[in-house]
Every structure is written in structure tokens, then in C-alpha cells.
Amino acid sequence: MFEVLTGTGLAASAGLNAYIPLLILGLLGRYTDLIDLPSGWTWLGNGWVILIMAVLLAVEMVADKVPVVDHINDVVQTVVRPTAGGLAFGAGSSSETVTVSDPESFFSTHQWVPVVTGVLLALGVHLLKSAARPVINATTAGFGAPVASTAEDATSVVVSLVAVLLPVLVLVFLVGLAFFVYWFFRRRSERRRERDAARAAGFRV
């Protein structure tokens, strides 16, 4: 089951930043023995692919830290991040790593399952990120955008590395994500009730 956790961590990471998990897979596959990409995914370790992803990552990191621009970027990334999540899950779950020695056995009969799973996971994380960012921008007058973006990038890096090196810890991230989803929607509901109460009070006056 470690290959599932590896793919899950990489796909969730892509929901935060499309290029970080793919770049990490490419770099680790090309320059280390920590992961052995299967034949269908060795292109991730190609020098030109790594360079292109590094450039796209730089653009993404800048755009995501500027209020208003980050919203436009999130709209564009609605297609990019789920696609990257599918690729990351497919590549990660079918690779030999320090914890997975026989990855092909798990998805041997349904090769499309990991890709579709990765798309859905990354899309879910992306939608949560896209919903949270306007709230952060509004409550901090835009100053929270670079802080939130930096935290998301750091989380994406850590989760991607953990997914490859120690996938069992991906469970910790998933539990944390579940708590954040609960807190975010509960806080959003409370703020809506507060606004409704304020409007009602103002109307009565």
C-alpha cells in the first residue's frame, strides 16, 4: 500500500503547486537512487523537461504571491494542477523507491486508475486552496497572499519528499488536511452568520 500513499502525497502536493512534485520526481530519478522511474515515466528525468518545469515553477511561485494575480493564476491552474496530479500519482505509484520494491503489482490490471485518482485528489486540494485564498486576501488586505503562498510551496516540497522517502507520514498530512477543511468551512459559516446578523441589526435601526 506504500505506492498508494506515495501517489496520494504527490497528487495532493500537485494540488498546491503543479510543478513541485513533478520536478522532485525528475530530479530524484535523474540524480539519485532514491527512486527508479519506470520506462513510461523516465521523461520526467530528461534535462530539458527538468529545465522547463523549473522555469514554470518560478513563474508560478511569483504569480501566486501577488493579490488578484493569484486569483487569475488559480483559474489557469484549474486545468494544470489536476493534470500534474494525475501524472505525479501515475509516476510515483509505479516507481521503485526506498520503501516500494514491487510497485507494478498493485495497479497491474488497471493502469488508468492511478492517473484518474491523482487528477481527482489534486483537483480537490486545488479547489480548497482556491476557495481559501480570497478569504485570506480579504481579511489581510492582500498581505496574507505571499505568506500563504510560501507556506503552500513549503508544504508541497515537504509532502512530495515525504511521499517518496517515508510515505506512511502522508497519513499525517491527510489528517491535517481534513482538520483544515473542517475548520475552514466552519469558520466560513460563522462569518456568514455574523454578517447576516449585522445586516439584520442595521436594517432594524
Summary of the structure (lengths in Angstrom):
residues: 205
radius of gyration: 18.9
end to end distance: 61.3
largest distance: 70.9
contacts: 712
relative contact order: 0.18
helix: 82%
strand: 2%
